[in-house]
Amino acid sequence: MRKVLAMVVLCGLVPAASAVDVFGTDLGVTVDVTFMSKYIWRGFDRFDDKAAWQPSVDFDLGGGFGASVWASYAGSSGAVDATEYNYTVYYGNSIFEDCFKTDYTVGWRYYDFIDRPSKGVVDKVGADLQEVFVETEMPQLVGYGIVPHINYYYLWKAQSGGGVNVPSGSIIALGFDYNFTLQQAPDFPMTFMWDIVYNDGVGYDKTVDNDWSHMLWGLKTEFACPVTGGKITPAVYFQNSFESTVNNEDELFAGISYSLSF
C-alpha cells in the first residue's frame, strides 16, 4: 500500500497547469489509480479472487507515440510474490476514411514480476513476459454508438533459462463497445462492452489448451471529480469462462479508477 501511495504522490508533483515541456515539445501526462475487486487478466484470475491496486502513468510523446508504466499490487496479504510492473511503448494513428476508418495502436510491452526470477531455473518457470500487440477499432463502421474492435497480442518468455518454459502464443479479442447516454442522467455517459477471446496456448506461468477461453461483459460510466477536476470511472464486469486451463469458474468483479491528465 505504501508503494501505491508513493507513486500517487510522485505523480502529483507533475505541474498541473499545463503539459510538461520536454525538449521543446509538450508532453502530455495522465496519472491513474485503479482499485479492482479481482485482478482478471485476459481470462486468468491472477490473485485467486483477491483485490488489487493498479496505479499507472501514461506519457503522450506527441505524433502518436507514447509510453506508460503500470503496476499491480495485491489488495491483501494472500497473494504471494504477485507484484507486477508493465512497461509499454506504443504508436497510434488512423487509416482509411469514412465508414472504414480504423483507429489502431501498435506497441511492445514487458511484464516484470519483481518478486520472482526473470529467468527459468531448475524446475521453475521464468516469470517475466514480453508481448507485441495491435489494437484496432472502427468507430464509424456501424454507427449508433457501436464501435467494433479487434485486438491481437503475441506473447513470449522475456528470458530463456534452464527451467520450464511456457510456450509463446497469441491471444485474440473480438468485440464491441456500445456508447450511450441515459436521458435521466445526461452527465454520465455509459459504455457497454462485450468481448470473446481466443487463446492458442499461452498463459502467465502454465500452458493452456488452444480454445475460445472466455467472454467478457462490462458496463462503465465516468464523471468529473468535483474537487480536482480529474475523472472518476466506476465499472462492473462479468466473465463467462469456457476453458478450464485458463479459468475454471465464471467471474463477477468491479473496479473504480481516478485519472488526471496534465
N, C-alpha and C positions, 0 to 999 in steps of 0.2 A: 504493500500500500504506500510505503514511503517513496518507492521508486516512481509510482504514478504521480504522487503529489509533486515530487521534484521536477518531473517532466513538464507538468502543467505550469509550475512557477517559472521555469526557464522559458517556456514558450510565451508566457505572458510578458516577458521582458522585451519582446519584439515591439517596436514602436507601432502604436495602433492608429496614428494619424493618417498614414499613407503607406503605400508599398515601400519595401526596403530598396534603397538604391545600391546595386552591386555592379561595379564596372560600368557605370553609366546606364544601366538597364534596370527598370523597375522589376523587382522580384516579388511576386505575389505569394503570400503565406497563408495557409489555412491550418488552424490548430483544432483538433477534435479529441474529445474524451467520450468514450462509449462504455456503458455497462450492459453486459449481456447476461441473461439468466442461465444460458448454456452457451458453450463455445462449440458451435456446429460449423465445421469446415468441409464444404463440398460433400456433405452427407455424413462425415465422420463426427462422432461425439468425442471431442478431444479431451474433455475433462470429466467424462462419465457423469453427466447431469449437474456438474458444478458450475458456478458462475465465473465470469471473467471481466476484468477491467482491461480496456483496449484503447489506449491513447495513441495519437498519430500526429505527424506534422507533414504537410504536403507543400512542396515548393513549385510554383509556376515560374519556369525559367524564361518564358516567352517563346513565341514562334512555334507553339505546340509542344515544346519539350517540358518535362517536369521530372521531379524526383520526390520520393517520400520515404519516411521511416515510420513503421507501425510496430506496436508492441502488444503483447498479451500477457497478463498476469492472472494467475488463479485468484478467484474471489474468496477462497477459503484454503485451509491448510491441507485439504485432502488430495490435491493434485501435486505430485512429486516431480521435480525436475521438468516442469512444464513451461517455464518462462520462455517466450519466443519473441524474436525480433525479425521483422521483414524489411528488406531494403529493396526499393524498386526504382528503376529509371524507365521512362516511357516517352512516347511521342504520339500525339493525337491530331487528326485532321479529318477532312471530309472528301469523298469522291462522288462523282455523278451529280445530277441535278434533278429538280422536280421530284416526282414521286419515288424515284430510285436513289435519292440522296442517301448516302451511307456515312454515318459518323463512325470513326474507328480509332482505337488506341492499340498500339503495339508496344511491347516492353519486355523487360527482363526483371526477375525477382529472385532474391536469395532469402531462404528460410534459415535463420540462425537460432538454434536451440542452445542457449548459452550454458545451461547446466548439464549438457550431455556431450559426449565426444563427437566431434565433427566427422571423424574417420572411423570406419568399421574396425573393430579389434576383436580377435578371437571369435567368439560366438555372438557378439553384439553388433547390431546394425548401426552404421554411422547415421547420425540424426539429421544433419543438415541436408537441405534440398535446394535445387535451383529450378527455375522454370522460365520459359518464354511463353508469351501469350498474345492473342489477338482478340480484342473485344469489339463487337460491332453492334450498331443499332440503326434502324431505318425509320426515322421519325415521321416521314411523310408517305410511307408505303400504304398504310391502311386509313389513317385519319381517325377522327372521332376519339382522340386521346389515346389510341392504341399504338404502342411502339414495339415492334418485334425486335428481338436481339439474338445473336449467335455469338457465343464465347468459346474460344479454344485455348487449352493450356497443355503444354508438353513439359513434363517433369522428369528429373533425373537426380541421382545422388550427387551432392556437391563435391564429395571427396571419396575416392575409392580406398579400399584398405583390405586387411586380411579377414575381416569379419563377414557376416552375412550381408549381402547387398540386395536391396529392394529393386525390382526391375523398373526401368524407365517406362513411361507411358503417357497416354493422353486422357484428358477429361474434356468433354464437350457438353455445354449447357445451351439448350434451345428454349426460348420462351418469349414472354412479352411483358411490358408494363402497361397498365391502363390508368391514365391520369384523369382525375375528375374532381369536381367541387360540389359539395352539398349546398343546396340553397339555404339551408338553415345555418350553415357555418362557412360563409364565403371566404373567411380569412384563414381557413385551414385546408389547403389543397391536399387531396388524397391521392395515393398511388397504390393500386392493387397489382401484385406481381405474381407470375407463375413461371416456373422452370421445370424442365425434365432433363436429367443429367445422365450421360453415358460415361462409364469408366472402363478403360480397356486393360486394367490390371495394375494400377499404381496406387499406393497408399503412403501414409506417413512412415510407418515402421513395420509394414507387413504387406504381403502380396494379397491381391484381391482378385475375384473372378471377373472376367470380361462380361459386362452386362449393363443394362439400364439400372442405375443404382438407386435413384430416388426421384421424387417430385417434391418441389418446394413451393409453398403458397405463402404470400405475405401481404400485409396491409400496413401502411405507414402514413403519417402526416407530418407537417412541420409548421413551426410558428416562431416568430421573433421573440427573443428573450427581452422582457421589458426593462431589465436592469442594464445589460451590457450591449444590447443590440445584436448579439450573436443569434444563432439558430438552434432551436431545440427540435429533435426528431424522435418521437416515440414510434415503436414498431412492434408488431406481433407476427410470428411465423408458425407454420405447421409443415412438417415433413412426413410424407409417405415414403417409408423405406422399403425397397424391393430386394436388394442384395444383402444377405446377412453378413458377408465378409466385409462390407462397408459399414453397415449398421443393422442390428437385428431387432430394432424397435422403432416405432414412429416417435416423432419428437414434436413437442409443443414448447416454444420458447419465445422470449420477448427481449426487447432492449430499448435503451434510451441514450441518445447522444447529444452532446452540446458542441457546436463548432463556431469558430470565429475566424473571419477572413480579414487580412490586412492588405 
